[in-house]
């Protein structure tokens, strides 16, 4: 059985109430969680104090606390993990911002080549989070696509699988969401 199917099967067992499967599942997903966390933190300012391992552990604690999730697939799991990482980093940024009373905001580069903005630039994580929250009110699917593509690093195909839509729909919504976010973040 390939790794993706094995992980999906284990996630479904977890959804079915088998909490013991977590012991076998976590080593299989740890490397990908580490890559996700590293992608998030690579976009942060250089003096960021939250480490990759700490972000993974906080995410893990939130993941195992999920009671009402019906895990559908590996992509679904990593989508939820990306959302949790985003929330942890935004909460961390808000806390640091409060501590500094308006000091340096956390910065991140959108998609290395700044796919959303179109050229290299730094975006305030809190501003991005607020823009995504506004987008979610307008088009929830586009907001999820940004989260999955940008924060989780999923491909168009993996995003389509996680959302149960076609790759074409994801590609079109991704383009629309990038344009909308570009406008919002450059106002």
C-alpha positions as CSV (number, residue, x, y, z in Angstrom):
1,X,0.0,0.0,0.0
2,X,1.4,3.4,-0.9
3,X,2.1,6.0,1.8
4,X,-0.8,8.3,0.8
5,X,-3.3,5.5,1.0
6,X,-1.9,4.3,4.3
7,X,-2.1,7.7,5.8
8,X,-5.7,8.2,4.6
9,X,-6.7,4.8,6.0
10,X,-5.1,5.7,9.4
11,X,-6.8,9.1,9.4
12,X,-10.2,7.4,8.8
13,X,-9.5,5.0,11.6
14,X,-8.8,8.0,13.8
15,X,-12.1,9.5,12.7
16,X,-13.8,6.3,13.7
17,X,-12.6,6.7,17.2
18,X,-9.3,4.7,17.1
19,X,-7.1,7.1,19.0
20,X,-4.3,4.5,19.3
21,X,-3.6,4.8,15.5
22,X,-2.1,8.3,16.3
23,X,1.1,6.6,17.6
24,X,1.6,5.0,14.2
25,X,0.3,8.0,12.2
26,X,2.4,10.8,13.5
27,X,5.8,9.5,12.4
28,X,4.3,9.2,8.9
29,X,3.1,12.8,8.8
30,X,5.8,14.4,10.8
31,X,8.2,15.1,7.9
32,X,5.4,16.8,5.9
33,X,4.3,18.8,9.0
34,X,7.9,19.9,9.4
35,X,8.1,21.0,5.7
36,X,4.9,23.0,6.2
37,X,6.1,24.6,9.3
38,X,9.5,25.4,7.7
39,X,7.6,27.0,4.7
40,X,5.6,29.2,7.1
41,X,8.6,30.3,9.1
42,X,10.9,30.8,6.0
43,X,8.5,33.6,5.1
44,X,8.9,35.3,8.5
45,X,11.4,37.9,9.5
46,X,14.9,36.6,10.2
47,X,14.7,37.3,14.0
48,X,11.5,35.4,14.5
49,X,11.6,33.6,17.8
50,X,9.1,30.8,17.1
51,X,11.1,27.7,16.0
52,X,9.9,25.1,13.5
53,X,9.7,22.4,16.1
54,X,7.7,24.6,18.4
55,X,5.2,25.4,15.6
56,X,4.9,21.6,14.8
57,X,4.3,20.7,18.4
58,X,1.7,23.4,18.9
59,X,0.0,22.3,15.7
60,X,0.2,18.6,16.8
61,X,-1.5,19.4,20.1
62,X,-4.3,21.2,18.3
63,X,-4.6,18.4,15.8
64,X,-5.0,15.7,18.4
65,X,-7.5,17.8,20.2
66,X,-9.8,17.7,17.1
67,X,-12.9,15.8,18.1
68,X,-15.4,16.5,15.4
69,X,-13.2,16.2,12.3
70,X,-14.1,13.4,9.8
71,X,-10.7,13.0,8.3
72,X,-11.2,12.4,4.6
73,X,-7.7,12.2,3.2
74,X,-4.1,13.0,3.6
75,X,-4.7,16.3,1.8
76,X,-7.6,17.1,4.1
77,X,-5.3,16.5,7.1
78,X,-2.6,18.8,5.8
79,X,-5.2,21.4,5.0
80,X,-6.4,21.5,8.6
81,X,-2.8,21.5,9.8
82,X,-2.1,24.5,7.5
83,X,-5.1,26.4,8.9
84,X,-3.9,25.6,12.5
85,X,-0.4,26.8,11.7
86,X,-1.7,30.0,10.2
87,X,-3.8,30.7,13.3
88,X,-0.9,29.9,15.6
89,X,1.4,32.4,13.7
90,X,-1.3,35.1,13.6
91,X,-1.9,34.7,17.3
92,X,1.8,34.9,17.9
93,X,2.1,38.0,15.7
94,X,-0.7,39.7,17.6
95,X,0.9,38.9,20.9
96,X,4.3,40.2,19.8
97,X,2.7,43.3,18.3
98,X,0.8,44.0,21.6
99,X,4.1,43.4,23.5
100,X,5.9,45.9,21.4
101,X,2.9,48.3,21.2
102,X,3.0,48.8,17.5
103,X,6.5,47.6,17.0
104,X,7.7,45.5,14.1
105,X,5.0,43.4,12.6
106,X,5.7,39.9,11.4
107,X,6.6,39.9,7.7
108,X,6.4,37.2,5.1
109,X,7.1,36.9,1.5
110,X,4.1,35.7,-0.5
111,X,5.0,32.6,-2.4
112,X,8.7,33.2,-2.8
113,X,8.2,34.9,-6.2
114,X,5.2,36.8,-4.7
115,X,2.6,35.0,-6.8
116,X,-0.2,37.1,-5.3
117,X,1.4,40.5,-5.6
118,X,3.3,39.8,-8.8
119,X,6.8,40.9,-7.7
120,X,9.0,40.4,-4.6
121,X,7.6,42.2,-1.6
122,X,7.0,41.6,2.0
123,X,3.4,41.4,3.4
124,X,2.3,41.8,6.9
125,X,1.0,38.5,8.2
126,X,-1.8,40.1,10.2
127,X,-2.9,42.2,7.1
128,X,-2.9,39.0,5.0
129,X,-4.9,37.2,7.6
130,X,-7.4,40.0,7.7
131,X,-7.7,40.0,3.9
132,X,-8.2,36.3,3.9
133,X,-10.9,36.7,6.5
134,X,-12.7,39.3,4.3
135,X,-12.2,37.0,1.2
136,X,-13.8,34.1,3.2
137,X,-16.9,36.2,3.7
138,X,-17.1,36.8,-0.1
139,X,-16.0,33.4,-1.4
140,X,-15.1,30.8,1.2
141,X,-13.8,28.4,-1.5
142,X,-11.3,30.9,-2.8
143,X,-10.1,31.6,0.8
144,X,-9.6,27.9,1.4
145,X,-7.7,27.6,-1.9
146,X,-5.3,30.4,-0.9
147,X,-4.8,28.7,2.5
148,X,-4.1,25.3,0.9
149,X,-1.9,26.5,-1.9
150,X,0.0,29.3,-0.2
151,X,0.2,28.2,3.5
152,X,0.1,24.4,3.0
153,X,2.0,24.3,-0.2
154,X,-0.4,21.8,-1.8
155,X,-0.4,21.5,-5.6
156,X,-3.5,22.3,-7.7
157,X,-4.3,18.6,-7.8
158,X,-4.0,18.1,-4.0
159,X,-6.1,21.2,-3.4
160,X,-8.8,19.9,-5.8
161,X,-8.7,16.6,-3.9
162,X,-9.0,18.3,-0.5
163,X,-11.9,20.5,-1.6
164,X,-13.5,17.9,-3.8
165,X,-13.6,20.1,-6.9
166,X,-11.9,19.9,-10.3
167,X,-8.4,21.1,-10.9
168,X,-9.8,23.6,-13.4
169,X,-12.0,25.1,-10.7
170,X,-9.0,25.4,-8.3
171,X,-6.9,27.0,-11.0
172,X,-9.6,29.6,-11.9
173,X,-10.4,30.4,-8.2
174,X,-6.7,30.6,-7.4
175,X,-6.2,33.2,-10.1
176,X,-9.2,35.2,-8.9
177,X,-8.1,35.0,-5.3
178,X,-4.6,36.2,-6.1
179,X,-6.0,39.1,-8.0
180,X,-8.4,40.0,-5.2
181,X,-5.7,39.7,-2.5
182,X,-3.3,41.8,-4.6
183,X,-5.8,44.6,-4.8
184,X,-6.6,44.3,-1.0
185,X,-3.0,44.2,0.1
186,X,-1.8,47.0,-2.1
187,X,-4.5,49.5,-1.3
